[in-house]
Amino acid sequence: MLGRKSSVSSFFFFYFAFVGLFSPYLSLWLNFRGFTPAEIGVLMSPMQWSRIVGPGFWGGLADYGKNFISIKGIITVATLLALMCSSLLFYEFDFFVLLIILVLLTFFLSGLTPLSEVIALRVSRDTNCNYGDLRVWGSIGFLVAVLLYGALIDTFGTNKIPIFIFISLSFIFLSSTLIDRESNAVEKSEPIGIRRLFNFKVNLFLIASFFMIMSHAVLYTFFSLWLKKVGYSNVEIGLVWSIGVIAEIIFFINQKKILSRFRNLTYVWFSCFIFAVARFLIIFFSDGLLILLIFAQLLHAITFGLHHVTSIMLVTNLFPDSAKAIGQSSYTVASYGIGGSLGGVFSGLIWEEFFPESIYIFASFVAFSGAVVAWLLIRKYKVECD
């Protein structure tokens, strides 16, 4: 049995290794299958919009069903069901059947991030380690996967991607069974009503998060396909993705040192939106030039890494102990669920209606909208960096 920190770190590693395969390369497989950009946008979106319903269901089950099933149990069962669904990708179904398969697969996976975040925050508190020390292994897993699978796809062909997905999910399932049961310890406290939980400050935070991830869905859905269009190979696409992940890893390792330089957490969180606007504009004007793409990918440390950590810290402050799973799930629903799904669908339509690079103008505008909402929040709500 692995220790508490090691078990959580290994789960993060294998889960985000799957994301490092699914997000960058599934669109290439769908393109190989002959689907149009608009269809690809819809087929890629279940990874995001399954999180509209899924996290609320899994989070509610974790908080209100804690007497009969543990968080570890939920994660293990959900992963096994996702693994079974992935085996259906071996068959060449049409658009609608494939959409149903991806909806089911991603629904079962939709609760893994918020539930594992709850465990990670609890372990980091109980063992006196930084959250970033645990989460960094997710980034390392993503990096390893995006490079490894890029090489494997170049070697064995795009048609083998469903096999790689099945293998990757198998590792997630195995790692979920190794999570230390102590990590499931539940704090006893009285539940709080929904209206008190979702107050004005929480709603502003969720709306801003919606815009932020909606803008990033452009990258998650079409960045690989766009890089392919401007002449990059699968291995080179993996390397471009890896630059952002390496920057993210460096941030997570130095998270405590970086945040200690700032006093106001909400202002740090707000700055991430401004950097996101700049990042998407840089990609728009890059014309595929590598040096500009490298700079844009380095900003991933801020627009994802810093934004993610500060968002998790704000959720911890905004939601009470008795509703941590609901808080994390609500953040996932608003951002990666609603925001991510709409961003993927709209970017596909914009790609077809105008020209491919126009999706980055769309992303910049959405990120700016998030900055406006974030500014409304930080005028009324301040949290100090711990």
C-alpha positions, 0 to 999 in steps of 0.5 A: 500500500502506498502512503497517503501522499504517494497514492494521491500523487500516483492517481494524479499522474495517471489521470492527467496522463490520460488527459494528455492523450485525450485532449491533444490527440482525440481530435486527430483521431476524429479527423482521421475518421472523416468528421468535419471541424464542426462535428469534431467540436461537438464530439470533443465537447462531452469531456467538458459538458458531461461536467455540467451534470456529472460533478454535481452528481458525484459531489452530492453522492460524496457529501450526502452519501458518505455513510454508505460509500467513500470518495475512494469507492466512487472514484474506483467504480466510476473509473471502471465504468469509464474503462468499459465504455472506452472498449466501444471505441474499437468499433467504427460507429457513426457520429450519433452513436460515437457521441453517446459513447463519449458522453457516457465515458466522460460522465463517469470521468467527470467527478474524478477531478473535483473528488481527487482535489478534495482528497488532495487538499485534505492530505496536504493539510494533514501531512503539512505539504503543499497542494502543488507538491501533489498536483505537480505529478498530474502535470508530469503525467500529462507531459510524459503522455503527450510526448510518449503518445505523440511518438507512438501515434507517429509510429503505429498510426492515428487509428491506434488511439482508441487502444491507447485510451483503453490502456491509459484508463486501465492505469487510472483504475489500478491507481484508484484502488491504491488510494489510502483509505485514510484520505477518505476521512470525513469531517462531521459538520451540519449541512448548509442550505444551497441558497447560503452556499451560492451567495453573490460572491460565489456566483461571481467567482463561478461566472468568471471561472466559466469564462476562463475555461471557455476561452481555454477550451479553444486550445483543448479542442483545436490547438492540435488540429490547428498546429497540424494545419500550419505544418507541425508533425504529431511529435512536434505537436506533442513538444509544443504542448509539453512546453506549457506543461513544463512551465506548469510543473515549474510553477507547481514546484515553486508554488509556495515561494511564488505565492509568498511574494503576494499578499492579496490572493484575489488580485493574483487570481484576477491577473491570470485573466489578463495574461490569458487575453495576451496569450490568445492574441499572441497565438493569433498573430504568431502565424505558427512561428515557433518562438511566439508559440513557445512564449504563449505556451510559457504563459500556461504556467499563469493562465492554467497553473496559477489560475488553477491553484488560486481558484482551488484556494478560493473555493476552500475559502468560499465553501464551508468544510461540510460542502467541500466536494460540492464546492469543488464540483460546482467549480468544475461544472461552471468552468470545465463543464458549461464553459468548456463545452460551449467553448469547444462547440463555438470554436468549431463553428467559428473555425468553419464560418470564418477562418481557423485563426479566428478562434483565438480572437474569440478566446481573447474576447471570452477571457476579457469577459471573465476579467470584467467579472473577476474585477467585480468580485475582487472589489468586494472580496479579498483573501490573503495568500497563505 
